[in-house]
Amino acid sequence: MKKIFFTVNIILIVAVLIGDVCFTALGGLPLKGVTSAGFVILGAVDLAYAFLTHAENRKYPVVMLVGLAFAMAGDVVLNIHFIGGAILFAVGHVFYFAAYCFLHRFKPIDLVYGAALFVPSVLLITLAPIFDFGGVAMEIVCVVYAAVISCMVGKAVSNLVAQRSLLNIVLTVGSCLFFFSDLMLLFNVFGDLPRIVDILCLATYYPAQCLLAFSVFVGANANMEDRANDFIVREAPEL
């Protein structure tokens, strides 16, 4: 079963990345929606895998899938109404953060890592002369969004510092790529910079979402290995 689901994961990830390339080159909201649906399907497939393998931590994959669904919705709405899309993405980050807390309980140090990202982010948003937000309201929206995504990334980094596991590595890389992608989106929308910024945004966004979705598969396998190790320890003869 593991090999089958791993193969499905690879096929879906490749499909999403192909869609990413096609959307970057051709554009079009329908193509973007289909591509984004790919990482949601990936998360759903891995959720099914988690349940089929009787993973102990089932809250994590469920909450992650909800976060992926909000991200897909944000992808579509962002092209129609920027603030509406930003709100959907922010809600998705809240679910990601909650999912990370199901792996490692929330601790105050999580906010310290988040603040380390948020402080330079808010300084960039409020002080950099290259941005034109067209009003205070949009600037506030960007600051609030920066706070939410900084907390999400900070929690991923904090989890990795607490436990260096494959799952936490995948989540940290995915979260950091997401942060970088949104930074490029900020430059692209409000900084009026060259096309390369938009390309960098898309080139990191979809891999980020694929990694976050793939983490469900990684987490389920980690649970299986933990159970196997526990069984070996229990069944080992006493010397």
C-alpha positions in Angstrom: 0.0 0.0 0.0 2.8 2.4 0.9 4.4 2.1 -2.6 1.1 2.6 -4.3 0.3 5.8 -2.4 3.8 7.0 -2.8 3.5 6.6 -6.6 0.2 8.4 -6.6 1.9 11.2 -4.6 4.6 11.5 -7.2 2.2 11.6 -10.1 0.0 14.3 -8.5 3.0 16.4 -7.5 4.4 16.2 -11.1 0.9 17.1 -12.4 0.7 20.2 -10.1 4.2 21.3 -11.1 3.4 20.9 -14.8 0.2 23.0 -14.2 2.4 25.5 -12.5 4.6 25.9 -15.5 1.7 26.1 -17.9 -0.1 28.7 -15.8 3.1 30.8 -15.5 3.5 30.7 -19.3 -0.2 31.0 -20.3 -2.1 32.4 -17.4 -5.9 31.9 -17.1 -8.0 31.5 -13.9 -9.4 28.1 -14.9 -5.9 26.7 -15.3 -4.9 28.1 -11.9 -7.9 26.6 -10.3 -7.3 23.2 -11.7 -3.6 23.3 -10.7 -4.5 24.3 -7.2 -7.1 21.6 -7.0 -4.2 19.2 -7.6 -2.6 19.8 -4.2 -6.0 19.6 -2.4 -6.5 16.2 -4.1 -3.0 15.2 -3.0 -3.9 16.1 0.6 -7.1 14.2 0.4 -5.3 11.1 -1.0 -2.8 11.2 1.9 -5.6 11.7 4.4 -7.2 8.5 3.1 -3.8 6.8 3.5 -3.5 8.1 7.1 -6.9 6.5 7.9 -6.2 3.3 6.0 -3.0 2.8 7.9 -4.7 3.7 11.2 -2.5 6.6 11.9 -2.7 7.6 15.6 -2.6 11.4 14.9 -5.6 11.8 12.6 -6.4 15.4 13.6 -3.2 16.6 11.8 -4.1 15.4 8.3 -7.7 16.5 8.6 -6.8 20.1 9.6 -4.0 20.2 7.0 -6.6 19.3 4.3 -8.9 22.1 5.5 -5.9 24.5 5.2 -5.1 23.3 1.7 -8.8 23.8 0.7 -8.7 27.4 1.9 -5.5 28.0 0.0 -7.1 26.7 -3.2 -10.1 29.0 -2.6 -7.7 31.9 -2.0 -5.9 31.2 -5.3 -9.2 31.7 -7.2 -10.6 34.6 -5.2 -7.3 36.5 -5.2 -7.5 37.1 -8.9 -11.1 38.5 -8.5 -10.8 40.3 -5.1 -7.4 40.7 -3.5 -8.5 41.3 0.0 -11.0 38.4 -0.1 -8.3 36.1 -1.4 -5.8 37.3 1.3 -8.4 36.6 4.0 -8.9 33.0 2.7 -5.2 32.5 2.6 -4.9 33.8 6.1 -7.5 31.4 7.3 -5.6 28.6 5.6 -2.5 29.6 7.5 -4.4 29.5 10.8 -5.4 25.9 10.0 -1.8 25.1 9.1 -0.6 26.6 12.4 -3.3 24.5 14.3 -2.1 21.4 12.4 1.5 22.0 13.5 0.3 22.3 17.1 -1.2 18.8 16.8 2.4 17.6 16.1 4.0 19.6 19.0 2.0 21.5 21.5 2.0 25.3 21.4 4.7 26.9 23.4 5.6 30.6 23.9 8.9 30.1 22.0 6.8 29.5 18.9 5.8 33.2 18.9 9.4 34.2 19.3 10.3 32.5 16.0 7.2 34.1 14.4 8.2 37.5 15.7 11.6 37.1 14.2 9.9 36.9 10.8 7.2 39.4 11.4 9.3 42.3 12.7 11.4 42.6 9.5 8.3 41.9 7.4 6.3 44.8 8.9 9.3 47.1 8.6 9.6 46.2 5.0 5.8 46.8 4.3 5.6 50.1 6.2 9.0 51.7 5.4 10.1 50.4 1.9 9.5 53.3 -0.6 8.9 50.9 -3.5 5.4 49.9 -2.4 2.3 51.7 -3.4 -0.7 50.2 -1.4 -3.2 52.8 -2.6 -4.3 53.5 0.9 -3.9 52.7 4.5 -6.5 49.9 4.5 -4.6 47.7 2.1 -1.4 48.3 4.0 -3.1 47.2 7.2 -4.4 44.1 5.4 -0.8 43.2 4.4 0.5 43.8 7.9 -2.1 41.5 9.4 -1.5 38.9 6.8 2.3 39.1 7.5 1.6 38.5 11.2 -0.5 35.3 10.4 1.9 33.8 8.0 4.9 34.6 10.2 3.3 32.7 13.1 2.7 29.7 10.8 6.2 29.6 9.6 7.6 30.3 13.1 5.7 27.3 14.4 7.1 25.1 11.7 10.7 26.3 12.5 10.1 25.9 16.2 8.9 22.3 15.7 12.0 21.5 13.7 14.2 22.9 16.4 12.4 20.8 19.0 12.6 17.6 16.9 14.6 17.1 13.8 12.4 14.6 11.9 11.7 14.2 8.2 8.1 15.4 8.8 9.3 18.7 10.4 11.9 19.2 7.7 9.3 18.9 5.0 6.9 21.3 6.8 9.6 23.8 7.4 10.8 23.8 3.8 7.2 24.0 2.6 6.3 26.8 5.0 9.5 28.9 4.2 8.8 28.5 0.4 5.2 29.7 1.1 6.6 32.7 2.9 9.0 33.5 0.1 6.3 33.1 -2.5 4.0 35.6 -0.7 7.0 38.0 -0.4 7.4 37.9 -4.1 3.6 38.4 -4.5 3.9 41.5 -2.4 6.7 42.9 -4.6 4.8 41.9 -7.7 1.4 43.5 -6.8 2.5 46.5 -4.9 6.0 47.1 -6.1 5.5 47.0 -9.8 8.8 45.1 -10.3 9.9 43.0 -13.4 8.2 39.8 -14.5 10.8 37.7 -12.8 9.2 38.5 -9.4 5.9 36.9 -10.6 7.8 33.9 -11.9 9.6 33.4 -8.6 6.2 33.7 -6.8 4.6 30.9 -8.8 7.9 28.8 -8.9 7.9 28.6 -5.1 4.2 28.6 -4.3 3.1 25.3 -5.8 6.1 23.4 -4.6 5.3 24.8 -1.1 1.7 23.5 -1.2 2.8 20.1 -2.6 5.3 19.7 0.3 2.6 20.7 2.9 0.2 18.2 1.3 2.9 15.5 1.1 3.7 16.0 4.8 0.5 14.1 5.5 1.9 11.0 3.8 5.2 11.5 5.6 3.5 11.8 9.0 1.4 8.7 8.4 4.5 6.7 7.7 6.3 8.1 10.7 3.4 6.9 12.9 3.7 3.4 11.3 7.4 3.3 12.1 6.8 4.5 15.7 4.2 1.8 16.2 6.6 -0.8 14.7 9.4 0.3 17.0 7.1 0.2 20.0 6.0 -3.4 19.1 9.7 -4.5 18.8 10.5 -3.0 22.1 7.5 -4.7 23.8 8.2 -8.0 22.2 11.9 -8.1 22.7 13.0 -10.7 25.2 14.4 -9.6 28.5 18.1 -10.4 29.0 
